[in-house]
Amino acid sequence: MERIEKLLDVMEKENLDGMLLVKDANLRYLSGFTGSESYAVISKKGRAFITDSRYTEQAEQECPGFEVIKWRSPNPDLPETIKSVCDKFVIKRLGFEKNCVSVDLYEKLKNGLGDVELVGTIGLVEKVRSVKDSEEIECIKKAAEITDEAFDEILKYIKPGVTERDIERELAYVIRKKGAEDIGFSIIVASGKNSSKPHAVPSNKPVEEGDFITIDVGSMYNGYRSDMTRTVVLGKASEKQISIYNIVKKSQEESIKIIKAGVECKTVDKLARDIIIEAGIKEVFEYGLGHGVGLEIHEEPSMSAKSTSTLEEGNVVTVEPGIYIPGWGGVRIEDTVAVTKDGCEIITKSPKHLIII
């Protein structure tokens, strides 16, 4: 219950008597529930998990410390159920995740909660989630280990004539076969000119001799995700490909070297970007250098030029600089790293030298 205690501390600072949770990742983090379409109300006076008949037995098994309450016809509707919980726990100011609640639900709650004040919040649970405990980091490491093994295997599958979609489908199959709960997110496979698109969707384009092939992939293990990108060459690499690759590799490796608790996220982003710019490249990545990883593939903290966050011990973040040249191709190299007091641990272990298939 340490996670809930941390949230209660945050709620006290925000002057909230209770917090309504609707986001699946936040529900899983605080209650252990692995289903969906459910709600929780947390306060100092008690914890209620609100779900319907599809999930009540599951919630009773997965959510120790929570009173499981059934709603939906023929039981009371959701606003009435939440109102009864607020009355029971003496909640007068109820926080809710305003970036996750629909206008329709908000209006129903506003009309149905009587004198309970609704207070929109953003990121209260996510801030607590951004610092991982040892168990969470071990899950991410296991997800990364599966990804590394799958990446090594997929390299043997890639050959001229195989399509980007072929590679994506085979990689997803291998990841699941190796014990992952699922893929961590939609896999990106981009070859040749398509590799200049940072988030290209795998197509029916066959890979060809001389292509850069960018593979952005992750696995999910016990709800936690890993994230890794490698760019390889099929056949013989050109001098330009080698040069561009080595610039990205230097940017990535040098920025990882300065990561540790207490360093501002925007400082790491700037270093990675400056290295590419100083090499005379104009097509530097325009997205943020990285992002937190955990129960979701994109979490706090944001590793971007506009970030106001400072790295903390226990953050798990990606480092993924790239160069993208329209009409030619691109390179991205990405690792997931765990921030420590004096540095960071690289969780994704696949080789970062330019792999020639």
Secondary structure, DSSP 8 states (H G I E B T S, - for coil): -HHHHHHHHHHHHTT-SEEEE--HHHHHHHH----SS-EEEEETTEEEEEE-TTTHHHHHHH-TTSEEEE-STTS--HHHHHHHHHHHHT-SEEEEETTTS-HHHHHHHHHHSTT-EEEEESSHHHHHHTS--HHHHHHHHHHHHHHHHHHHHHHTT--TT-BHHHHHHHHHHHHHHTT-SEESS--EEEEGGGGGSTT----S-B--TT-EEEEEE-EEETTEE--EEEEEESS---HHHHHHHHHHHHHHHHHHHT--TT-BHHHHHHHHHHHHHHTT-S-B--S-SEEE-SSSSSEEEEESTT---B--TT-EEEE--EEEETTTEEEE-BEEEEE-SSSEEE---S--S--B-
